[in-house]
Amino acid sequence: MSEEIDPLVEAARGGDEHAFRALVEPLARELHAYAYRMLGGFHDADDALQESRLKAWRALATYQPRASFRAWMYRIVTNTCLDLLKLRSRRVMPQDVSPPVAPGPPATAPRADIAWIEPYPDAFLPAAPSPEQAVRLREGVRLAFVRVVQMLPPRQRAALILHDVLDWSVAEVAAMLDTTEAAINSALQRARATIARPHASSSPTSALAPRHAEVADRFVRAWESGDFDDLVALLANDAVMSMPPWEYWLDGKDAVVATMRSPGTWDGEPRPGRYKLVPAPMNGEPAALAYVRAPDGRYYPVCLNVLSLDADGRIAELTTFVLPELFAAWGFPAVLDA
């Protein structure tokens, strides 16, 4: 007896684009977030998802209902990401490519020739069917996790994300990667050993989630007022700060505080009215978009600050992404009125 095929698939095979969109669009958020974890770049994830849609449309005749349509799409996205990784450099953070610098704003030119890890908005993550899975999805896009999985060989990376983050079975992952279950188990063992090494940042507990809003609020108040006393109390002693696309990072609380209070950072002394900040959780962590005041009195996008917390709820890492061009792509205004 032949296996029954979903009527939507049959319609799509017949050239019905509406049926095809009805199949693919409900999966778009989770596939996009998966591609981001694999590639480390927001626009890279866009490229992978767009290319995967085209591949799926052209290959519908090869789909067999032995696996779900969702699993078939994951296989296509996985192979697309693996192809892209053959052509692109591994994405990194400043700590991966240079020693720490002296306090103050960057003194060198930005490095457009380096592939930097990019942030990912929590608002773009798919809905999770349970609180436990929601925590796993958020922790699976944390900057520390995304950074360390970029160190893995691409197929190990895919196996780890598909199995440990997205909860596909070993058999399903083996089918997606066209290999054996034994090979997947071996890849998982090696990948877990790599990300457990000392250079890999430890995962936070989900108990920190209620503290995110408080930390973001205190960070916003500090930057909008120019008074950093409250924020200094939030910093871990071994806190670091980095600023892609500059080959720039600061090591230690004192260096971070000195930079925050530097006149070079503020174009003068820290003061109210220089910045407006908009809270916007990113990578499962508290974050805020910063807009800087221009001579016309309006505020224009300048950077995004992601605050990574340690197990005690202190800011262990402050990552300032200077990516104003992505504000609109994330759904935020290009300008704020005074």
C-alpha positions as CSV (number, residue, x, y, z in Angstrom):
1,M,0.0,0.0,0.0
2,S,1.4,3.4,-0.9
3,E,1.9,5.9,1.8
4,E,-0.6,8.7,2.1
5,I,0.7,12.2,1.1
6,D,-0.6,15.4,2.6
7,P,-3.1,17.1,0.3
8,L,-1.0,20.3,0.7
9,V,2.1,18.5,-0.5
10,E,0.1,17.2,-3.5
11,A,-1.1,20.6,-4.3
12,A,2.3,22.1,-4.0
13,R,3.7,19.4,-6.3
14,G,1.2,20.5,-8.8
15,G,2.6,24.0,-8.8
16,D,0.3,25.6,-6.1
17,E,2.5,28.3,-4.5
18,H,-0.1,29.0,-1.9
19,A,-0.1,25.4,-0.7
20,F,3.7,25.5,-0.6
21,R,3.7,28.6,1.5
22,A,1.2,27.0,3.8
23,L,3.6,24.2,4.3
24,V,6.8,26.2,4.8
25,E,5.7,29.4,6.6
26,P,4.7,27.8,9.9
27,L,8.3,26.4,10.1
28,A,10.0,29.7,9.1
29,R,10.8,30.9,12.6
30,E,12.3,27.7,13.9
31,L,14.3,27.1,10.6
32,H,15.6,30.7,10.7
33,A,16.8,30.3,14.3
34,Y,18.4,26.9,13.5
35,A,20.3,28.5,10.6
36,Y,21.4,31.3,12.8
37,R,22.8,28.8,15.4
38,M,24.7,27.0,12.6
39,L,26.0,30.1,10.9
40,G,26.3,32.7,13.6
41,G,25.0,35.6,11.4
42,F,21.5,37.1,11.2
43,H,21.8,37.8,7.5
44,D,23.4,34.5,6.9
45,A,20.3,32.9,8.4
46,D,18.2,34.9,6.0
47,D,20.3,33.7,3.0
48,A,20.1,30.1,4.2
49,L,16.3,30.2,4.6
50,Q,15.7,31.8,1.3
51,E,17.9,29.3,-0.5
52,S,16.3,26.4,1.3
53,R,12.8,27.5,0.3
54,L,13.9,27.6,-3.4
55,K,15.5,24.1,-3.0
56,A,12.4,22.7,-1.4
57,W,10.1,24.1,-4.1
58,R,12.3,22.6,-6.8
59,A,12.7,19.3,-5.0
60,L,9.1,18.6,-4.0
61,A,8.8,15.7,-6.3
62,T,11.5,13.9,-4.3
63,Y,9.7,14.2,-0.9
64,Q,8.6,10.9,0.5
65,P,6.2,10.8,3.5
66,R,8.4,8.3,5.4
67,A,9.7,11.4,7.3
68,S,7.6,14.4,8.2
69,F,7.7,17.5,6.0
70,R,9.2,19.3,8.9
71,A,12.1,16.8,9.1
72,W,12.5,17.1,5.3
73,M,12.8,20.9,5.5
74,Y,15.4,20.6,8.4
75,R,17.4,18.3,6.1
76,I,17.4,20.9,3.3
77,V,18.3,23.7,5.7
78,T,21.1,21.6,7.2
79,N,22.6,20.8,3.8
80,T,22.3,24.5,2.8
81,C,24.1,25.6,5.9
82,L,26.8,23.0,5.4
83,D,27.3,24.3,1.8
84,L,27.5,27.9,3.0
85,L,30.1,27.0,5.7
86,K,32.4,25.6,3.0
87,L,32.4,29.1,1.4
88,R,32.5,31.4,4.5
89,S,34.9,32.0,7.3
90,R,34.0,31.0,10.8
91,R,32.3,33.8,12.7
92,V,34.2,35.0,15.8
93,M,34.2,37.5,18.6
94,P,37.0,40.0,19.4
95,Q,38.3,37.8,22.2
96,D,39.0,35.2,19.6
97,V,41.3,37.3,17.4
98,S,43.2,39.9,19.6
99,P,44.5,40.6,23.1
100,P,42.6,43.1,25.4
101,V,43.0,46.8,24.8
102,A,43.4,49.8,27.1
103,P,40.2,51.5,28.4
104,G,38.5,54.0,26.2
105,P,36.8,54.0,22.8
106,P,38.3,52.0,19.9
107,A,41.5,53.6,18.7
108,T,41.7,51.6,15.4
109,A,39.5,51.2,12.4
110,P,36.7,48.6,12.3
111,R,37.6,45.3,10.7
112,A,35.1,44.6,7.9
113,D,37.3,41.8,6.7
114,I,36.5,39.6,9.8
115,A,33.3,37.6,10.0
116,W,31.9,38.6,13.3
117,I,29.1,36.8,15.2
118,E,25.9,38.8,15.1
119,P,23.1,39.0,17.7
120,Y,19.6,37.4,17.4
121,P,16.4,39.0,18.7
122,D,14.4,36.9,21.1
123,A,11.3,38.2,19.4
124,F,12.2,36.1,16.3
125,L,12.5,32.8,18.2
126,P,9.7,30.3,17.6
127,A,7.0,29.6,20.1
128,A,7.8,26.7,22.4
129,P,5.2,24.2,23.6
130,S,6.5,24.1,27.2
131,P,8.5,26.3,29.5
132,E,11.3,23.8,29.6
133,Q,11.6,23.9,25.8
134,A,11.4,27.7,25.8
135,V,14.4,27.8,28.2
136,R,16.3,25.4,26.0
137,L,15.6,27.5,22.9
138,R,16.8,30.7,24.6
139,E,19.9,29.1,26.0
140,G,20.6,27.6,22.5
141,V,21.0,31.1,21.1
142,R,23.1,32.6,24.0
143,L,26.2,34.3,22.7
144,A,28.5,32.1,24.7
145,F,26.9,29.0,23.1
146,V,26.8,30.4,19.5
147,R,30.4,31.4,19.9
148,V,31.7,28.0,21.1
149,V,29.7,26.0,18.5
150,Q,31.4,28.0,15.7
151,M,34.6,26.2,16.8
152,L,33.1,22.8,16.0
153,P,33.4,21.2,12.5
154,P,30.2,21.9,10.6
155,R,28.7,18.3,10.8
156,Q,29.5,18.1,14.5
157,R,27.8,21.5,14.9
158,A,24.7,20.3,13.1
159,A,24.5,17.1,15.1
160,L,24.8,18.9,18.4
161,I,22.3,21.6,17.6
162,L,19.7,19.2,16.1
163,H,19.9,16.7,19.0
164,D,20.9,18.7,22.1
165,V,19.1,21.9,21.4
166,L,16.2,21.0,19.1
167,D,15.5,17.5,20.5
168,W,15.6,15.5,17.3
169,S,16.4,11.9,17.9
170,V,19.8,10.3,16.9
171,A,18.0,8.4,14.2
172,E,16.4,11.5,12.8
173,V,19.7,13.4,12.9
174,A,21.4,10.6,11.1
175,A,18.8,10.7,8.4
176,M,19.2,14.5,8.0
177,L,23.0,14.1,7.7
178,D,22.8,11.0,5.6
179,T,24.9,8.9,7.9
180,T,24.6,6.3,10.6
181,E,23.4,6.5,14.2
182,A,26.9,5.4,15.4
183,A,28.5,8.3,13.5
184,I,26.0,10.7,15.1
185,N,26.7,9.4,18.6
186,S,30.4,9.7,17.9
187,A,30.0,13.3,16.6
188,L,27.9,14.2,19.7
189,Q,30.5,12.9,22.0
190,R,33.3,14.9,20.4
191,A,31.2,18.0,20.1
192,R,30.2,17.9,23.8
193,A,33.9,17.4,24.8
194,T,34.9,20.5,22.9
195,I,32.2,22.8,24.3
196,A,32.9,21.6,27.8
197,R,36.6,22.8,27.7
198,P,37.6,25.7,29.9
199,H,37.3,28.3,27.1
200,A,33.6,27.5,26.8
201,S,31.4,29.8,29.0
202,S,29.2,27.9,31.4
203,S,25.5,27.8,30.9
204,P,23.3,30.0,33.1
205,T,20.5,28.6,35.1
206,S,16.9,29.4,34.1
207,A,16.5,30.9,37.5
208,L,18.2,34.0,36.2
209,A,15.4,34.8,33.7
210,P,13.4,36.9,36.2
211,R,16.5,39.1,36.8
212,H,16.8,40.0,33.1
213,A,14.3,42.8,33.1
214,E,15.8,44.3,36.3
215,V,19.3,44.3,34.8
216,A,18.1,45.8,31.5
217,D,16.2,48.5,33.3
218,R,19.2,49.5,35.4
219,F,21.4,49.5,32.3
220,V,19.0,51.8,30.5
221,R,18.8,54.2,33.4
222,A,22.6,54.4,33.6
223,W,23.1,55.2,30.0
224,E,20.2,57.6,29.7
225,S,21.3,59.5,32.9
226,G,25.1,59.2,32.5
227,D,25.3,58.0,36.1
228,F,26.9,54.6,36.2
229,D,27.1,54.1,40.0
230,D,24.2,51.6,40.0
231,L,25.5,49.8,36.9
232,V,29.0,49.4,38.4
233,A,27.4,47.4,41.2
234,L,26.0,45.0,38.6
235,L,29.4,44.2,37.0
236,A,31.3,41.1,37.9
237,N,34.9,41.7,38.8
238,D,36.1,39.7,35.8
239,A,33.6,41.3,33.4
240,V,34.7,41.8,29.8
241,M,33.4,44.2,27.2
242,S,33.8,43.8,23.4
243,M,32.7,45.8,20.4
244,P,32.5,44.1,17.0
245,P,33.3,45.1,14.3
246,W,36.3,46.5,16.1
247,E,39.2,44.2,17.1
248,Y,38.6,45.5,20.6
249,W,37.8,44.0,24.0
250,L,38.3,45.1,27.6
251,D,39.4,42.7,30.4
252,G,38.1,43.3,33.9
253,K,35.6,45.5,35.7
254,D,37.9,48.5,36.1
255,A,38.6,48.7,32.4
256,V,34.9,48.4,31.5
257,V,33.9,51.2,34.0
258,A,36.7,53.5,32.8
259,T,35.4,53.1,29.3
260,M,31.8,53.7,30.2
261,R,32.8,57.0,31.9
262,S,35.3,58.1,29.3
263,P,34.6,61.5,27.6
264,G,35.6,59.8,24.3
265,T,32.7,57.4,24.7
266,W,30.2,60.3,25.3
267,D,31.6,63.1,23.1
268,G,32.1,65.0,26.3
269,E,31.3,64.2,30.0
270,P,28.6,61.6,30.6
271,R,25.3,63.5,30.8
272,P,21.5,63.0,30.5
273,G,20.1,63.3,27.0
274,R,23.0,62.0,25.1
275,Y,21.5,58.5,24.6
276,K,18.0,56.9,24.5
277,L,17.9,53.2,25.0
278,V,15.1,50.7,24.1
279,P,15.1,47.3,25.9
280,A,15.1,44.5,23.4
281,P,16.1,41.0,24.7
282,M,18.6,39.3,22.4
283,N,20.2,35.9,22.4
284,G,18.1,34.8,25.4
285,E,19.8,37.6,27.5
286,P,18.9,41.2,28.6
287,A,19.8,43.8,25.9
288,A,19.1,47.3,24.8
289,L,19.3,49.2,21.6
290,A,21.1,52.6,21.9
291,Y,20.2,55.7,19.9
292,V,22.5,58.7,20.0
293,R,21.3,62.3,19.9
294,A,22.2,64.3,16.7
295,P,22.4,68.1,16.2
296,D,18.8,68.1,15.0
297,G,17.7,66.9,18.4
298,R,16.5,63.5,17.1
299,Y,18.0,60.1,18.1
300,Y,19.6,57.8,15.5
301,P,20.6,54.1,16.0
302,V,24.2,53.5,17.0
303,C,24.6,50.1,18.7
304,L,23.1,47.2,20.6
305,N,24.3,46.2,24.0
306,V,23.8,42.5,25.1
307,L,24.3,41.8,28.8
308,S,25.5,38.2,29.6
309,L,25.0,37.3,33.2
310,D,27.0,34.9,35.4
311,A,25.5,32.4,37.8
312,D,25.2,35.2,40.5
313,G,23.2,37.4,38.2
314,R,26.0,39.9,37.6
315,I,27.1,41.2,34.2
316,A,30.0,39.0,33.1
317,E,30.1,40.2,29.5
318,L,28.9,43.3,27.8
319,T,28.9,43.0,24.1
320,T,28.3,46.2,22.1
321,F,27.3,45.3,18.5
322,V,27.7,48.4,16.2
323,L,25.1,47.3,13.7
324,P,22.7,50.2,13.3
325,E,21.7,48.9,9.9
326,L,20.0,45.9,11.5
327,F,17.6,48.0,13.7
328,A,15.0,48.1,11.0
329,A,15.4,44.4,10.1
330,W,14.7,43.6,13.8
331,G,11.5,45.8,13.6
332,F,12.7,48.9,15.5
333,P,12.4,52.5,14.3
334,A,15.3,54.1,12.3
335,V,14.9,57.3,14.3
336,L,13.5,58.5,17.6
337,D,12.1,61.9,18.2
338,A,13.5,64.1,21.0
